[in-house]
Amino acid sequence: MAALPDGISRSRKATPINLFEAISVGSALALRSGSNIDHDRVRALLSDEELKRFTGAGSNAKKMVIGRIEYTRDKLL
């Protein structure tokens, strides 16, 4: 993705699966709705405090999965 040339990561070399899911699926939903993705907004999501809460401990619950995807989509619309 042009917006993230170094990949989807916060500070580690490894990509957290929950963060990857949020960025990739949320971006896909925003694109599907006809939105143009602002690269700066995508990069800002990597340090977004609310998204960190959706991707941290206990984030595999259905509510958290839906929350992180919808949150990312909404930030990119």
HELIX and SHEET records of a PDB file:
HELIX    1   1 ILE A   17  ARG A   32  1                                  16    
HELIX    2   2 HIS A   39  LEU A   45  1                                   7    
HELIX    3   3 GLU A   49  THR A   55  1                                   7    
HELIX    4   4 LYS A   62  LEU A   76  1                                  15    
END                                                                             
